Amino acid sequence: MHSLDDPPPEATATRSAVIVPVPAAEDVVGEHRTRLDRAAGWGVPAHLTVLYPFVPPAELDQRVLDALAAAVATVEAVEVVFAGTAWFGSEVLWLAPHPEEPLRRLTGAVHEAFPDHPPYGGAFDGVQPHLTVAERALGGAGALEAAEADVRTRLPFRQRLDHVLLIVGSERPRSWRTLRRFELGEGAPAQAVVTSR
């Protein structure tokens, strides 16, 4: 539990991200992510990235939270199906959500509200909605292929996407924490989340 003696997570965090959590994926990919996905080691749950990197944690004031809530509320909740695996070259194994258009709209809406924070720092021409399973940098080709073979036996699965999380953390192990939850499509106010250590 977060103690009053501990600094709040945003005080020690160096980065923030907006994600859609996918809890239904944990039974399918959790074991592989633990070994082969850098973000899992940081404490980030199975997810679809909306916008990363986001506003620096020290700048996450009420104005930012209100603008994020408004942007997120423009996209309706949706149920997606994860039915197949895909690859970014031979480097990253991932799961494809279907339909992906609502996720593209969500990233577009948040980026439009925060134009100084392009997806992935502007490193890519387009954004492909995906749920990362494994990275070659953390395991050889054989490990990723074995992970893919196992994951395929557990597909498809479904997940209703009805909220996003604003998370903060650093590259330290298990450092990422949820700062706020925002509902899709309803324009609900942000909910404070009690963090745990």
SULWOCOR-V947007 format. One record per residue. N is the residue number from 1. RES is the residue in one letter. PHI is phi in whole degrees, 0 to 359 (* if undefined). PSI is psi in radians with two decimals (NA if undefined). D_LAST is the distance of its C-alpha to the last C-alpha in Angstrom with 2 decimals. Layout:
((N/RES/PHI/PSI/D_LAST) (N/RES/PHI/PSI/D_LAST))
This chain:
((1/M/*/2.52/5.38) (2/H/290/2.10/5.67) (3/S/269/2.66/8.50) (4/L/296/-0.39/11.84) (5/D/281/-0.31/12.15) (6/D/273/2.56/9.48) (7/P/292/2.61/11.08) (8/P/298/2.68/10.48) (9/P/303/-0.60/9.35) (10/E/291/-0.33/13.11) (11/A/285/-0.54/14.06) (12/T/257/-0.14/12.80) (13/A/285/2.61/13.46) (14/T/246/-0.20/16.91) (15/R/217/2.81/17.54) (16/S/222/2.82/17.38) (17/A/209/2.69/18.74) (18/V/248/2.14/20.16) (19/I/228/2.79/19.93) (20/V/254/1.97/21.24) (21/P/290/2.58/18.95) (22/V/231/1.32/21.10) (23/P/299/-0.50/19.54) (24/A/295/-0.32/22.99) (25/A/282/-0.35/22.78) (26/E/302/-0.74/20.00) (27/D/291/-0.41/22.63) (28/V/272/-0.78/25.06) (29/V/240/-0.10/23.28) (30/G/305/-0.81/19.83) (31/E/299/-0.72/21.22) (32/H/287/-0.71/23.04) (33/R/298/-0.68/20.33) (34/T/304/-0.68/18.08) (35/R/269/-0.52/20.99) (36/L/234/0.12/22.74) (37/D/234/2.05/20.72) (38/R/305/-0.74/19.07) (39/A/297/-0.59/16.87) (40/A/298/-0.70/15.46) (41/G/296/-0.50/14.37) (42/W/283/-0.21/12.58) (43/G/101/0.22/10.58) (44/V/274/2.24/13.32) (45/P/288/2.96/14.76) (46/A/304/2.32/18.52) (47/H/199/2.95/20.13) (48/L/247/2.22/23.20) (49/T/283/2.28/22.95) (50/V/267/-0.94/24.57) (51/L/207/2.13/24.36) (52/Y/209/2.37/22.83) (53/P/287/2.58/22.72) (54/F/258/-2.89/22.46) (55/V/302/2.37/22.79) (56/P/306/2.45/21.03) (57/P/309/-0.66/17.87) (58/A/293/-0.28/19.83) (59/E/256/0.17/22.53) (60/L/278/1.36/20.69) (61/D/263/-3.09/22.80) (62/Q/297/-0.59/24.30) (63/R/299/-0.76/27.20) (64/V/295/-0.79/25.07) (65/L/298/-0.71/23.15) (66/D/294/-0.73/26.55) (67/A/293/-0.66/28.17) (68/L/293/-0.76/25.51) (69/A/301/-0.76/25.80) (70/A/295/-0.72/29.57) (71/A/294/-0.79/29.62) (72/V/297/-0.64/27.42) (73/A/292/-0.22/29.62) (74/T/281/-0.17/32.68) (75/V/244/2.26/31.80) (76/E/285/2.68/32.12) (77/A/299/2.66/29.84) (78/V/209/2.62/31.15) (79/E/262/2.28/30.98) (80/V/242/2.75/30.94) (81/V/242/2.36/31.96) (82/F/253/1.87/30.77) (83/A/242/-0.17/33.91) (84/G/207/2.86/34.15) (85/T/260/2.81/32.73) (86/A/208/3.00/33.70) (87/W/226/2.54/33.42) (88/F/263/1.74/33.23) (89/G/59/-2.27/36.00) (90/S/245/0.25/35.00) (91/E/265/-0.60/31.66) (92/V/225/2.24/29.27) (93/L/264/2.32/29.41) (94/W/214/2.89/28.37) (95/L/254/2.47/29.02) (96/A/260/2.17/31.24) (97/P/277/2.55/30.72) (98/H/224/2.22/33.93) (99/P/284/2.70/34.93) (100/E/259/-0.26/33.34) (101/E/302/-0.74/35.25) (102/P/300/-0.56/32.89) (103/L/288/-0.64/30.06) (104/R/296/-0.73/32.46) (105/R/296/-0.68/33.32) (106/L/296/-0.83/29.70) (107/T/299/-0.72/29.14) (108/G/298/-0.73/32.52) (109/A/294/-0.74/31.82) (110/V/289/-0.70/28.58) (111/H/295/-0.67/30.28) (112/E/299/-0.65/33.31) (113/A/286/-0.41/31.27) (114/F/228/1.19/29.68) (115/P/296/-0.32/32.52) (116/D/281/0.01/31.23) (117/H/232/1.33/28.36) (118/P/292/2.66/30.12) (119/P/305/2.31/28.39) (120/Y/54/0.57/27.29) (121/G/66/0.30/28.79) (122/G/80/0.25/32.22) (123/A/290/-0.36/32.36) (124/F/235/2.62/33.92) (125/D/293/-0.70/36.91) (126/G/230/3.01/35.44) (127/V/244/2.18/32.19) (128/Q/256/1.94/32.00) (129/P/301/2.29/29.47) (130/H/200/2.73/27.74) (131/L/245/1.92/24.82) (132/T/291/2.34/24.23) (133/V/254/-0.80/24.42) (134/A/204/2.59/25.21) (135/E/241/2.33/26.23) (136/R/301/-0.55/29.18) (137/A/299/-0.39/27.65) (138/L/256/-0.05/25.26) (139/G/194/2.60/28.00) (140/G/291/3.08/31.77) (141/A/303/-0.68/33.91) (142/G/299/-0.70/34.30) (143/A/294/-0.71/30.58) (144/L/291/-0.68/30.40) (145/E/294/-0.67/33.63) (146/A/294/-0.70/32.47) (147/A/298/-0.77/29.29) (148/E/299/-0.77/31.59) (149/A/299/-0.72/33.97) (150/D/292/-0.80/31.32) (151/V/299/-0.69/29.73) (152/R/301/-0.53/33.26) (153/T/288/-0.24/33.87) (154/R/254/0.06/31.05) (155/L/263/2.69/32.26) (156/P/272/2.91/32.87) (157/F/219/2.81/30.05) (158/R/242/2.71/29.59) (159/Q/211/2.25/26.86) (160/R/279/2.19/27.41) (161/L/259/1.89/25.86) (162/D/232/0.03/25.57) (163/H/203/2.84/22.71) (164/V/241/2.81/20.90) (165/L/240/2.40/17.41) (166/L/265/2.03/16.96) (167/I/241/2.66/14.00) (168/V/226/2.64/13.18) (169/G/174/-2.78/12.11) (170/S/212/-2.95/14.15) (171/E/276/0.07/15.60) (172/R/289/2.54/13.01) (173/P/303/2.41/11.63) (174/R/56/0.51/8.58) (175/S/268/-0.28/8.46) (176/W/280/2.42/9.69) (177/R/224/2.65/8.56) (178/T/279/2.23/11.22) (179/L/263/-0.75/13.03) (180/R/210/2.72/16.07) (181/R/242/2.40/18.06) (182/F/233/2.31/21.82) (183/E/278/2.45/24.46) (184/L/283/2.48/27.18) (185/G/73/-0.25/30.75) (186/E/253/-0.31/30.45) (187/G/69/0.45/29.54) (188/A/291/2.60/27.05) (189/P/295/2.73/25.14) (190/A/298/2.50/21.58) (191/Q/254/2.24/19.05) (192/A/291/2.52/16.10) (193/V/241/2.29/12.85) (194/V/282/2.13/10.24) (195/T/271/2.76/6.89) (196/S/232/2.77/3.76) (197/R/251/NA/0.00))
